[in-house]
Amino acid sequence: MLKLGFIGAGFVAKFHERALRCVRNAELAGVCAPEGAEALAELAREDGLGNTKVFDSVAALCSSIDVVCIFAPNFARLEIMRDIARAAENGAKLKGIICEKPLARNAKEADTLARMAKALHVPTAYFENQIHMPCVVEARGQLAGVEQTMGAAHLARSAEEHGGPHEPWFWDPTMQGGGVCCDMGCHSIAAAMYMLTPRGKPPDHLKPVSVTANMALLKWGKEPWLSQLKARGVDYSTTPAEDYSSVTIEFKDPETGVRSALQATNSWMYDAPGLRLLMETFGPGYSYTVNSLQSPAGLFISDAAAVAVADSELALEKSQATRGALVLQPNEADLYGYVAEWLDALSAFEAGKDALLNFEYGRLITMLIMAAYMAHEKRQSIDLTDTRVLDALESYVPLIQQGKGAAVLG
């Protein structure tokens, strides 16, 4: 049984704790975080995930586990990876390293993380749950024969939208890496690219040709929402980030020469029941769709009863209401692919291999996100077949990430 250690105890770590309730042959042995570690450890013990302990350092955690999981905020990941590397060099016997999406805030950071992991000779997993969503995987399985006869998909649309992040640091572009494109564009780009990739080919099979993008601050730069952000410690009048992003990427199959395209749309202004994942894939003569707000279950809470609602997010992530007709998803961790990505990573680590998605894949996704920011800044399509462009992306830090978003979000 693999012993897991979480670095971080915030929202995403708690979501992964929920997912682990559906996973066997692993225990959550430890948590290391500046805040919330004891509460998460207690929850894990109550859920039967092991005798979860709290550790006061990354080094101490790594010396007591098999798999270390980086679930800390984006701005802290590079230093955490350095701590993991030092622990491994000092004798920690790690069988795997997991990092939640996005791998890093920019391509330079992502490259550093990937190189450090490679130097340690420890298998890695880049956690991008939407590729593992059962509805997507099953749809592709059902269409396997059709795809083999007719050909791979040629257009994929993927959208993720909700009303905005939980934690203040998520809103700060200098800490998070940008706005909604960095936060959720990594999901939508990866998922759509997977839906376009021919069955049986690796997830990085398709070669990106060009990127175009449009980003804007449409809601959270206006009142009363601007003041709401200021109350959380984030001032979008001085350091804004985009709350809307639309990205188009064209790909080429290196074996067949066939072209395909993805459209990734993301926003933090979706005032509706809650988090929505909407995906559409079109191939020659076939298609499939996914809508995470379509559920066989639902709730109704009257005005009189609404005062008794403790946490509407127990029914649906980023729930926007506590009364009326509400969407109920009984197992979001499974619906969104968290359970499946754990099963994939842990089985790979047991075999001494990388997961389906490794740090190098995470680096590719980071590069595509940076290309989207560059396309928006330049107001032109970015040619990803040009080596000069690829070289520039390696050191590129978007103006929004630098805290200068006012110059490009006017």
C-alpha positions in Angstrom: 0.0 0.0 0.0 1.4 3.3 -1.1 1.8 6.0 1.6 0.7 9.4 0.3 1.8 12.8 1.6 0.0 16.1 0.8 1.8 19.4 0.7 -1.1 21.9 1.1 -4.4 21.6 2.9 -6.6 24.0 1.0 -9.6 23.5 -1.3 -7.9 21.2 -3.9 -6.3 19.1 -1.2 -9.7 18.6 0.5 -11.2 17.6 -2.9 -8.4 15.0 -3.4 -9.1 13.7 0.1 -12.7 13.1 -1.0 -11.5 11.3 -4.1 -9.2 9.0 -2.1 -12.3 7.6 -0.3 -12.9 5.7 -3.6 -9.3 4.5 -4.0 -7.9 1.4 -2.5 -4.3 0.3 -1.9 -3.2 3.8 -0.7 -3.3 5.7 2.5 -3.0 9.4 3.3 -0.1 9.1 5.7 0.8 12.8 6.1 -0.1 16.4 5.6 2.3 19.4 5.6 0.8 22.9 5.3 1.1 26.2 7.1 -2.7 26.3 7.7 -5.4 23.6 7.9 -3.1 20.6 8.2 -4.5 19.2 11.4 -8.1 19.6 10.2 -7.4 17.8 7.0 -5.5 15.0 8.8 -8.4 14.6 11.2 -10.9 14.4 8.3 -8.7 11.8 6.6 -8.6 9.7 9.8 -12.3 9.9 10.2 -12.8 8.7 6.6 -10.5 5.7 7.2 -7.7 6.9 4.9 -5.0 5.9 7.4 -3.4 7.2 10.5 -2.8 10.6 8.9 -0.1 12.7 10.7 0.9 16.3 10.5 4.5 17.1 9.5 6.2 20.4 10.1 8.5 20.3 7.1 8.6 18.9 3.6 11.8 17.0 4.5 10.1 15.2 7.4 7.0 14.4 5.3 9.1 13.0 2.4 11.1 10.7 4.7 7.9 9.0 5.9 5.9 8.5 2.6 6.2 6.9 -0.8 4.4 9.5 -3.0 4.5 13.3 -2.4 1.7 15.5 -3.7 2.1 19.2 -4.4 -1.3 20.7 -3.7 0.1 24.1 -2.5 -0.6 27.5 -4.2 1.1 28.1 -7.6 3.6 30.7 -6.3 5.0 28.2 -3.8 5.5 25.2 -6.0 9.0 25.9 -7.3 10.4 26.2 -3.7 8.5 23.2 -2.6 10.0 21.2 -5.5 13.4 22.3 -4.4 12.6 21.0 -0.9 11.5 17.7 -2.3 14.7 17.4 -4.3 16.8 18.1 -1.2 14.8 15.5 0.7 15.4 12.9 -2.0 19.1 13.7 -2.2 19.2 13.2 1.6 17.8 9.7 1.4 14.0 10.0 1.0 12.8 7.0 -1.0 10.1 8.5 -3.2 8.2 6.4 -5.7 6.3 9.2 -7.2 5.8 13.0 -7.3 2.3 14.5 -8.1 1.6 18.1 -8.9 -1.8 19.6 -9.3 -2.6 21.7 -12.4 -1.1 24.1 -13.5 2.4 22.8 -13.2 3.7 26.4 -12.9 3.0 30.0 -13.5 5.1 30.2 -16.7 7.3 28.1 -19.0 10.5 28.9 -17.2 9.1 27.6 -13.9 7.5 24.6 -15.5 10.8 23.7 -17.2 12.6 23.9 -13.9 10.1 21.6 -12.1 10.3 19.1 -15.0 14.1 19.1 -15.1 14.4 18.7 -11.3 12.0 15.7 -11.3 13.9 14.1 -14.2 17.2 14.6 -12.4 15.7 12.7 -9.4 14.7 9.7 -11.5 11.4 9.7 -9.7 8.2 9.0 -11.7 5.8 11.9 -12.0 2.1 12.6 -12.4 0.6 15.9 -13.6 -2.9 16.0 -12.2 -5.3 17.2 -15.0 -8.5 15.6 -13.9 -10.7 16.5 -16.9 -8.9 14.1 -19.2 -9.9 11.3 -16.9 -13.6 12.3 -16.6 -15.6 9.0 -17.0 -18.1 10.6 -19.3 -15.4 11.7 -21.7 -13.5 8.4 -21.5 -16.7 6.3 -21.9 -17.8 8.4 -24.9 -14.5 7.8 -26.6 -14.8 4.1 -25.8 -18.2 3.9 -27.3 -17.0 5.7 -30.4 -13.8 3.7 -30.8 -15.0 1.7 -33.8 -16.5 4.7 -35.5 -13.3 6.7 -35.0 -11.2 3.9 -36.4 -13.4 3.8 -39.6 -14.1 7.5 -40.1 -11.0 9.1 -38.5 -10.2 11.2 -35.4 -12.2 14.2 -34.3 -11.5 17.5 -36.0 -13.0 20.1 -33.7 -13.3 20.1 -29.9 -14.8 22.8 -27.7 -14.2 22.8 -23.9 -15.5 25.3 -21.4 -15.2 25.6 -17.7 -17.0 28.4 -15.9 -18.0 29.4 -12.4 -18.5 32.5 -10.3 -14.9 32.9 -9.2 -12.2 31.3 -7.0 -12.3 30.7 -3.3 -9.0 32.0 -2.0 -7.7 35.6 -2.3 -4.3 34.4 -3.8 -6.2 32.9 -6.7 -7.4 36.3 -7.7 -3.9 37.8 -7.5 -2.3 37.4 -11.0 1.3 37.7 -9.6 0.7 34.8 -7.2 -1.6 32.6 -9.4 0.1 33.3 -12.7 -2.7 35.2 -14.4 -6.5 35.1 -14.3 -9.0 32.6 -15.5 -6.9 31.4 -18.5 -4.1 30.2 -16.2 -6.5 29.0 -13.6 -9.0 27.0 -15.8 -7.6 27.4 -19.3 -5.1 24.7 -18.5 -8.1 22.4 -17.9 -10.0 23.2 -21.1 -7.0 23.2 -23.4 -5.8 19.8 -22.1 -9.2 18.3 -22.2 -10.0 19.5 -25.7 -6.5 18.4 -27.0 -7.2 14.9 -25.5 -10.6 14.8 -27.3 -8.8 15.5 -30.6 -6.0 13.1 -30.1 -6.4 9.8 -32.1 -7.2 6.9 -29.9 -4.1 4.9 -28.9 -1.7 7.9 -29.3 0.1 9.6 -26.4 -1.5 12.7 -25.0 1.2 14.9 -26.6 0.9 13.3 -30.1 -0.7 16.3 -31.8 1.7 19.2 -32.7 0.4 22.7 -32.0 0.6 25.0 -35.0 -0.9 28.3 -34.0 -2.7 30.0 -31.1 -5.1 32.9 -31.1 -6.7 34.3 -27.9 -8.9 37.1 -26.6 -9.1 38.0 -22.9 -11.0 40.6 -21.0 -12.1 41.8 -17.6 -15.8 41.9 -18.0 -17.3 41.6 -14.5 -14.9 41.8 -11.6 -13.5 45.2 -12.6 -17.0 46.8 -12.1 -18.9 47.6 -9.0 -20.1 46.1 -6.7 -17.8 43.2 -7.5 -14.7 45.4 -7.5 -15.3 46.3 -3.9 -16.0 42.7 -3.0 -12.5 41.8 -4.2 -11.0 44.7 -2.3 -12.6 43.3 0.8 -10.7 40.1 0.2 -7.4 41.9 -0.2 -7.3 42.0 -4.0 -7.5 45.3 -5.9 -8.4 44.9 -9.6 -8.3 48.6 -10.1 -4.5 48.4 -9.9 -3.5 44.7 -10.6 -6.3 43.3 -12.7 -6.5 39.8 -14.3 -8.8 38.5 -16.9 -12.2 37.0 -15.9 -12.9 35.8 -19.4 -10.7 34.0 -21.9 -11.3 32.5 -25.3 -8.4 30.5 -26.9 -8.2 28.7 -30.3 -5.4 26.3 -31.0 -4.8 24.6 -34.3 -3.0 21.2 -34.4 -1.4 19.0 -37.0 -1.1 15.2 -36.7 2.6 14.5 -37.4 1.8 11.1 -39.0 -1.1 12.0 -41.2 -0.8 15.7 -41.7 -4.5 16.1 -40.7 -5.4 19.4 -39.1 -7.7 19.9 -36.1 -8.7 22.7 -33.8 -9.8 23.3 -30.2 -11.7 26.2 -28.7 -11.3 26.7 -25.0 -13.6 29.2 -23.2 -13.3 30.0 -19.5 -14.8 32.6 -17.2 -15.1 33.6 -13.6 -18.5 35.3 -14.1 -20.9 32.4 -14.5 -23.8 33.4 -12.3 -25.7 30.1 -12.6 -26.2 27.0 -10.4 -22.5 26.5 -10.0 -19.4 25.1 -11.7 -20.1 23.9 -15.2 -18.0 21.9 -17.6 -19.3 21.9 -21.1 -17.6 19.9 -23.8 -18.4 19.2 -27.4 -16.4 17.0 -29.8 -17.1 16.7 -33.6 -15.5 14.1 -35.8 -16.4 13.0 -39.4 -19.9 11.7 -39.0 -20.1 11.6 -35.2 -20.0 13.8 -32.1 -20.5 13.7 -28.3 -21.2 16.2 -25.6 -20.7 16.6 -21.9 -22.5 18.9 -19.5 -21.7 18.6 -15.8 -24.8 20.4 -14.7 -27.0 17.7 -16.2 -27.7 15.4 -13.2 -30.3 12.7 -12.5 -30.6 14.2 -9.0 -31.7 17.6 -7.7 -32.7 19.5 -4.6 -35.4 22.1 -3.7 -35.0 24.4 -0.7 -37.7 26.9 0.1 -37.1 30.4 1.4 -38.3 29.4 4.8 -35.8 26.5 5.0 -32.8 28.3 3.4 -31.6 29.5 6.8 -30.8 25.9 7.7 -28.4 25.3 4.8 -24.9 24.9 6.2 -22.9 24.6 2.9 -24.5 24.5 -0.5 -21.2 23.4 -2.0 -21.7 20.0 -0.5 -24.1 19.5 -3.4 -22.2 21.2 -6.2 -18.8 23.0 -6.4 -19.0 26.8 -6.6 -22.7 26.7 -5.9 -24.2 30.1 -6.4 -27.4 29.7 -4.4 -28.8 28.2 -1.2 -32.5 28.0 -2.1 -34.8 27.1 -5.0 -34.2 24.3 -7.5 -30.5 23.2 -7.1 -28.4 20.8 -9.0 -27.1 17.8 -7.0 -24.0 15.8 -8.1 -23.7 12.9 -5.7 -20.0 12.2 -6.4 -18.2 15.2 -7.9 -14.8 13.7 -7.3 -15.7 10.9 -9.7 -17.6 13.0 -12.1 -14.7 15.4 -12.7 -12.1 12.6 -13.1 -10.3 12.9 -9.7 -10.8 9.3 -8.8 -9.6 8.0 -12.2 -6.5 10.2 -12.2 -5.6 8.8 -8.8 -6.0 5.2 -10.0 -3.9 5.9 -13.1 -1.1 7.6 -11.1 -0.9 5.0 -8.3 -0.9 2.0 -10.7 1.9 3.7 -12.7 4.0 4.4 -9.6 3.6 0.8 -8.4 5.1 -0.2 -11.7 7.9 2.4 -11.5 6.5 4.5 -14.4 5.2 7.9 -15.1 1.4 8.4 -15.0 -0.5 9.0 -18.3 0.2 12.7 -17.8 3.7 13.5 -16.5 5.5 16.7 -15.7 6.7 17.0 -19.3 3.1 17.1 -20.4 2.4 19.7 -17.7 5.2 21.7 -19.2 3.6 21.5 -22.7 0.3 22.8 -21.3 2.0 25.6 -19.6 3.7 26.6 -22.8 0.3 26.7 -24.6 -1.2 28.9 -21.9 1.8 31.3 -22.3 1.2 31.3 -26.0 -2.4 32.3 -25.4 -1.3 35.2 -23.2 1.2 36.3 -25.8 -1.4 36.1 -28.6 -3.7 38.3 -26.6 -1.0 40.9 -25.8 0.2 41.0 -29.4 -3.4 40.9 -30.8 -2.2 38.4 -33.4 -1.9 34.6 -34.0 1.2 33.0 -32.5 3.0 30.7 -34.9 4.2 27.7 -32.8 6.1 26.2 -35.7 8.6 29.2 -35.5 11.6 28.4 -33.4 12.1 32.1 -32.6 8.6 32.1 -31.0 9.2 29.0 -29.1 12.5 30.4 -27.8 10.7 33.6 -26.7 8.0 31.6 -24.8 10.7 30.0 -22.7 11.4 33.2 -20.8 8.1 35.0 -21.4 6.1 36.3 -18.4 2.7 37.8 -19.4 2.0 41.4 -18.4 -1.0 40.2 -16.5 1.2 37.9 -14.5 3.6 40.8 -13.8 0.7 42.8 -12.3 0.5 45.1 -15.3 -2.8 43.8 -16.7 -4.3 47.2 -17.0 -2.2 47.7 -20.1 -3.9 44.8 -21.9 -7.3 44.6 -20.3 -8.5 48.1 -21.0 
